[in-house]
Amino acid sequence: MIRPLPTLVRRVRQNHALEHATMHMLAGRAGGGRLAGCTVADGFVLLGPVRTADVQGAVSRALIGLRRDPSLAVHPRCGTNLVALYVLAAVLVAFGARQRARGVRAWIWRGAAIGSAALLARPAGLWAQRHITTTDRMERVSVGAVRRFRFGSLVIHHVATRDAD
């Protein structure tokens, strides 16, 4: 079924928040520190050596936890932080290029731009997660099936979500 763009964006933001909260819940479990995730419109995928029962329990706790503590929607290892670094570095290097510096002065500008981007990326990425890529509005979200796939030594869990209408 084709969804309207605002609905699709809301679902992805909700699933992204639930993915982060689930990773927070799994952090203390065996293999939980070696997880990666990817959000999709119908849920999210976790890659890493965790048991399916642990994922199911963590997702349930994460959904309840997000309703009480919106900070669970933000994760320090989110790819949004890398995007923030790249965007800031590109903008600051481009700004430096407009200064028409040459030689050593140009390299100093580039170094300062990249260093500044590195310093600003984490707070900018966390801000972007809070306000753009996740949402704590979880009242219509319910969890469906948690399916496990294995490809050699790679363990993948797909967590399906839906609107609880």
ZIFEN-V372023 format. One record per backbone hydrogen bond with DSSP energy under -0.5 kcal/mol. CO is the residue of the C=O (numbers start at 1). NH is the residue of the N-H. Records with the same first field share a line. If there is no record, write none. Layout:
BEGIN
CO=NH ; NH
END
This chain:
BEGIN
4=7 ; 8
5=9
6=10
7=11
8=12
9=13
10=14
11=15
12=16
13=17 ; 135
14=18
15=19
16=20
17=21
18=22
19=23
20=24
21=25
22=26
23=27
24=27
26=29
29=32
31=34
32=35
36=47
38=45
40=43
42=161
43=40
44=159
45=38
46=48 ; 157
47=36
48=50
51=55
52=56
53=57
54=58
55=59
56=60
57=61
58=62
59=63
60=64
61=65
62=66
63=67
64=68
65=68 ; 69
69=72
70=73
71=74
75=78
78=81 ; 82
79=83
80=84
81=85
82=86
83=87
84=88
85=89
86=90
87=91
88=92
89=93
90=94
91=95
92=96
93=97
94=98
96=99 ; 101
97=100
102=105
103=107
104=108
105=109
106=110
107=111
108=112
109=113
110=114
111=115
112=116
113=117
114=118
115=119
116=120
117=121
118=122
120=124
121=125
122=126
123=127
124=128
125=129
126=130
127=131
128=132 ; 133
129=134
136=138
138=141
140=164
142=162
145=147 ; 160
147=158
149=156
151=154
153=155
154=151
155=48
156=149
157=46 ; 159
158=147 ; 160
159=44
160=144
162=142
163=165
END
